[in-house]
């Protein structure tokens, strides 16, 4: 039986273990530029088999929260290069999560104060994070979005393509994770609750898959499927995400994704950061059927699971073959040496929730490791 601490293949990489750092927004990149503290933060956690960075905007239009990093300006790529160099020197592997937030944004964060964009002009019942001139942060309701014209979508696909090229060639990442989860732009196109379009990108499941699949195809063509992962969240209500029948939607999605020879599929089980048994629709979501649909369609990528996993749950998932890797979020924030603590069954540091978003090094790089 496989063990959480066994090596595993992911794309063309051999990872030291089956523990991944989940993407975690921390709002500590002023002007969207990673800092020396960012490099230290990820390097402290480089014993994970795979590090997946916080969500990182592909364009200014893709920004949705204050002080989150980007991949669209030279100084941002240079900042990320310092991060990847440091992680690689420590023996780690790191993918960057690619982000376009769509309607989960605010006019204060958009170029020229414009409205955020979305599949349909439906305001999300959600909040974003802004930082005032005095440096204090607060959560604020998202702005009313405008519906994207079909003619604009190829340009966003090209924005993704350009971002991945910079991520790999300039910033030095081992690969990228497409953020197609948690109610952001690609997920907004997938779900009937946020996509009310009547053109080729709305209505049927086939139509709602069209734009996310175009993005994935472009990225896989640009850097290769084995350097590309994707994150999905079939039933999460995060950021006002909803669909009345997610099972056939996401089974269809993963069957199509199988064609791209991806490095991995990263699945959030249940409500992001909450109830693992959360459901949308009339019946519980069947994650085993989801994985089976992917494998039966020829998908060979690693299967990463996420949300509320303990060491014991993770070991069981890997041993039973339900997962190839398990991603951990908040436990990794307060325990930079989480892999060692799990291996030695050592106690975990408690998380300080007040330092999750924004601020300096306190609650970011100063959690203690085992002596």
C-alpha positions in Angstrom: 0.0 0.0 0.0 1.2 3.5 -0.8 2.2 5.7 2.2 1.8 9.5 2.5 5.6 9.7 2.8 6.4 7.7 -0.3 7.7 9.3 -3.4 5.3 9.9 -6.2 5.4 10.8 -9.9 3.7 14.1 -11.0 4.1 14.8 -14.7 7.8 14.5 -15.3 8.7 15.2 -11.7 9.4 12.7 -8.9 8.2 14.2 -5.6 9.8 13.3 -2.3 6.4 12.7 -0.7 2.6 12.9 -1.3 2.0 16.0 0.8 1.2 19.2 -1.0 1.0 22.8 0.2 -2.5 24.0 -0.9 -2.8 27.5 -2.5 -3.4 30.0 0.3 -4.1 33.7 -0.3 -2.1 35.8 2.2 -2.3 39.4 0.9 1.3 40.2 1.4 2.5 41.3 -2.1 2.3 45.1 -2.3 1.9 46.3 -5.9 1.4 42.6 -6.8 5.1 41.9 -6.4 6.4 38.9 -4.3 8.9 40.0 -1.7 11.9 38.5 0.2 9.4 37.4 2.8 7.4 35.5 0.2 10.6 33.6 -0.8 11.2 32.7 2.9 7.6 31.6 3.4 7.7 29.1 0.6 11.2 27.9 1.3 10.3 27.2 4.9 7.7 24.8 3.5 9.8 23.2 0.7 9.9 19.8 2.4 6.4 19.3 0.9 6.4 17.1 -2.1 4.7 19.9 -4.0 4.2 23.6 -3.3 1.3 25.3 -5.0 1.5 29.0 -4.6 -1.3 31.4 -3.6 -3.5 32.4 -6.5 -1.7 34.7 -8.9 -3.4 37.1 -11.3 -2.6 36.6 -15.0 -3.5 40.3 -15.8 -4.6 43.4 -14.0 -8.1 42.6 -15.0 -7.7 39.3 -13.2 -7.0 40.9 -9.9 -9.7 40.7 -7.2 -8.0 41.3 -3.8 -5.5 43.8 -2.5 -1.9 42.9 -2.3 -2.1 39.5 -4.1 0.7 38.8 -6.6 0.7 38.9 -10.3 2.4 37.4 -13.4 1.9 40.2 -15.9 4.7 42.7 -15.2 8.5 42.2 -15.3 9.0 43.1 -11.6 6.4 40.5 -10.6 8.1 37.8 -12.6 11.5 38.9 -11.1 10.0 38.7 -7.6 8.7 35.2 -8.3 12.1 34.1 -9.7 13.7 34.8 -6.3 11.0 32.6 -4.7 11.5 29.7 -7.2 15.3 29.9 -7.0 15.2 29.7 -3.2 12.7 26.8 -3.2 14.8 24.8 -5.7 17.9 25.4 -3.7 16.1 23.8 -0.8 15.2 20.8 -2.9 11.5 21.6 -3.4 9.2 21.7 -6.4 6.8 24.6 -7.0 3.8 25.3 -9.2 2.1 28.7 -9.5 -1.7 28.9 -9.4 -3.1 31.0 -12.3 -5.9 33.3 -11.4 -8.6 35.3 -13.1 -11.2 36.2 -10.5 -13.9 37.4 -12.9 -16.7 39.0 -10.9 -15.1 38.5 -7.5 -13.5 41.9 -7.6 -14.0 45.6 -7.0 -13.8 48.6 -9.2 -11.0 49.9 -6.9 -8.8 47.0 -8.0 -9.6 47.1 -11.8 -7.7 49.0 -14.4 -9.2 52.5 -14.8 -11.8 51.7 -12.1 -13.8 49.7 -14.6 -16.4 47.0 -13.7 -15.1 43.5 -13.2 -16.0 41.0 -15.9 -18.0 37.8 -15.7 -19.9 35.3 -17.9 -23.1 37.2 -17.1 -23.9 40.5 -15.4 -24.8 39.0 -12.1 -23.4 40.5 -8.9 -21.9 37.9 -6.6 -23.1 37.6 -3.0 -19.5 37.7 -1.9 -16.8 39.9 -0.5 -13.3 41.0 -1.5 -10.4 42.4 0.5 -9.3 46.0 0.2 -6.5 47.9 1.9 -7.1 51.6 2.8 -4.5 54.4 2.5 -3.6 54.0 6.2 -2.7 50.3 5.6 -5.8 48.8 7.3 -7.6 46.0 5.5 -11.2 45.2 5.4 -13.7 42.9 3.5 -16.0 44.7 1.1 -18.8 43.6 -1.1 -17.9 42.9 -4.7 -18.8 45.3 -7.5 -21.4 44.8 -10.2 -19.8 43.0 -13.1 -20.3 43.4 -16.8 -20.9 40.4 -19.1 -17.9 39.5 -21.3 -18.5 39.6 -25.1 -17.8 36.4 -26.9 -15.2 38.3 -29.0 -13.2 39.1 -25.8 -12.8 35.5 -24.7 -9.9 34.6 -27.1 -8.0 37.5 -25.7 -8.3 36.1 -22.1 -7.1 32.8 -23.4 -4.1 34.5 -24.8 -3.6 36.3 -21.5 -3.4 32.8 -19.8 -1.0 31.6 -22.5 1.3 34.6 -22.0 1.2 34.2 -18.2 2.3 30.6 -18.3 5.1 31.3 -20.6 6.4 34.0 -18.2 5.8 31.7 -15.2 8.0 28.9 -16.6 10.6 30.7 -18.7 11.2 33.8 -16.6 9.9 33.1 -13.1 11.3 29.5 -13.1 8.2 27.6 -11.9 8.1 23.8 -12.4 4.6 24.1 -13.7 1.2 25.8 -13.3 -2.1 25.1 -11.7 -5.2 26.5 -13.5 -7.6 27.9 -10.9 -11.0 26.5 -12.1 -12.5 26.5 -8.6 -14.1 28.5 -5.8 -16.4 30.7 -7.9 -13.7 32.5 -9.9 -13.8 33.2 -13.7 -13.5 29.6 -15.1 -15.8 28.2 -12.4 -18.3 31.0 -13.1 -18.5 29.8 -16.7 -19.0 26.2 -15.6 -21.9 26.8 -13.2 -25.5 27.5 -14.1 -25.9 29.9 -11.1 -23.4 32.4 -12.6 -23.6 31.6 -16.3 -26.9 32.7 -17.9 -25.5 33.2 -21.4 -27.5 32.2 -24.4 -24.6 32.0 -26.9 -22.1 29.2 -27.5 -20.6 29.6 -24.0 -23.9 29.1 -22.0 -26.8 26.8 -21.5 -25.8 23.2 -22.1 -22.9 21.5 -20.2 -21.0 21.3 -23.5 -21.3 25.1 -23.9 -20.4 25.9 -20.3 -17.2 23.8 -20.6 -16.1 25.6 -23.8 -14.2 28.5 -22.3 -12.4 26.6 -19.4 -11.4 23.9 -21.9 -10.1 26.5 -24.3 -7.9 27.9 -21.5 -6.6 24.5 -20.5 -5.9 23.5 -24.2 -3.9 26.7 -24.7 -1.8 26.2 -21.6 -1.1 22.6 -22.3 -0.1 23.4 -25.8 2.2 26.2 -24.5 4.1 24.4 -21.8 3.0 20.8 -22.1 0.3 18.9 -20.1 2.8 17.4 -17.8 3.6 20.8 -16.4 -0.1 21.7 -16.0 -2.5 20.9 -13.2 -6.0 22.1 -12.6 -8.1 22.8 -9.5 -11.8 22.1 -9.3 -14.4 22.4 -6.5 -17.5 20.6 -7.6 -19.9 21.6 -4.8 -18.4 24.5 -2.9 -20.6 27.5 -2.3 -17.5 29.8 -2.1 -18.0 33.2 -3.8 -21.6 32.5 -4.5 -20.8 29.4 -6.7 -23.8 27.2 -7.4 -25.1 24.6 -9.8 -28.2 22.5 -9.3 -26.7 19.3 -10.7 -22.9 19.3 -10.3 -22.3 15.5 -10.8 -22.8 15.3 -14.6 -21.2 18.7 -15.1 -17.9 17.8 -13.4 -17.8 14.3 -14.7 -18.1 15.7 -18.2 -15.4 18.3 -17.3 -12.8 15.7 -16.2 -13.6 13.4 -19.1 -12.6 16.3 -21.4 -9.6 17.2 -19.3 -8.3 13.6 -19.7 -7.3 14.5 -23.3 -4.7 17.0 -22.2 -2.3 14.6 -20.4 -2.3 16.9 -17.4 0.1 16.5 -14.4 -2.8 16.4 -12.0 -6.4 17.1 -11.1 -6.8 18.9 -7.7 -10.2 18.4 -6.1 -11.7 20.4 -3.2 -14.1 18.0 -1.5 -17.1 19.7 0.0 -17.3 23.4 1.0 -13.9 25.1 0.7 -12.5 25.5 4.2 -15.7 24.0 5.7 -18.0 21.0 5.7 -16.5 18.1 3.8 -20.0 16.6 3.3 -21.6 19.8 1.9 -23.8 19.1 -1.1 -25.4 21.1 -4.0 -28.3 19.5 -5.6 -30.5 16.6 -4.2 -27.8 13.9 -3.7 -24.3 13.8 -2.1 -21.5 14.3 -4.6 -19.7 11.1 -5.6 -16.0 11.8 -5.7 -15.1 8.2 -6.5 -17.3 8.4 -9.6 -15.6 11.6 -10.6 -12.2 10.0 -10.4 -13.5 6.9 -12.2 -14.8 9.1 -15.0 -11.4 10.7 -15.4 -9.5 7.4 -15.5 -12.0 5.7 -17.8 -11.5 8.6 -20.3 -7.8 7.9 -20.3 -6.7 10.5 -17.7 -3.4 9.6 -16.2 -2.6 12.6 -14.1 -2.1 12.4 -10.3 -5.2 12.9 -8.2 -4.8 15.4 -5.4 -7.5 15.8 -2.8 -8.1 18.7 -0.4 -10.2 20.1 2.4 -10.2 19.3 6.1 -7.8 16.3 5.8 -6.1 15.2 9.0 -3.0 13.0 9.0 -5.1 9.9 9.5 -7.7 10.8 6.8 -4.8 11.5 4.4 -3.0 8.2 5.1 -6.2 6.3 4.5 -7.0 8.1 1.3 -3.5 7.3 -0.1 -3.4 3.8 1.2 -6.8 3.0 -0.3 -5.9 4.5 -3.7 -8.4 7.3 -3.5 -5.7 9.9 -3.8 -2.1 10.2 -5.0 -1.4 13.3 -3.0 -3.2 15.2 -0.3 -3.0 19.0 -0.1 -3.0 20.8 3.3 -3.9 24.5 3.8 -4.2 26.1 7.2 -2.1 23.5 9.0 0.8 24.4 6.7 0.4 28.1 7.6 1.2 27.6 11.3 3.5 24.6 10.8 6.2 25.3 8.2 7.7 21.8 9.0 4.3 20.1 8.7 5.9 17.1 6.9 8.3 16.4 9.8 5.5 16.9 12.4 3.3 14.4 10.6 6.1 11.9 10.2 7.0 12.2 13.9 3.4 12.5 15.1 4.5 15.7 16.8 2.0 18.3 18.1 1.0 21.1 15.7 1.3 24.8 16.3 -2.1 26.6 16.7 -3.1 29.0 13.9 -3.6 32.7 14.7 -6.6 33.6 12.4 -6.0 37.3 12.9 -2.8 37.2 10.8 -4.2 35.2 7.8 -4.8 38.2 5.5 -2.4 41.2 5.2 0.2 42.4 7.6 3.9 41.7 7.8 6.1 38.8 8.8 4.1 38.1 12.0 1.9 35.1 11.4 3.6 34.6 8.0 7.2 33.6 8.4 7.6 33.5 12.2 5.8 30.3 13.2 8.3 28.0 14.9 9.7 24.7 13.5 10.6 21.8 15.7 14.0 22.2 17.4 
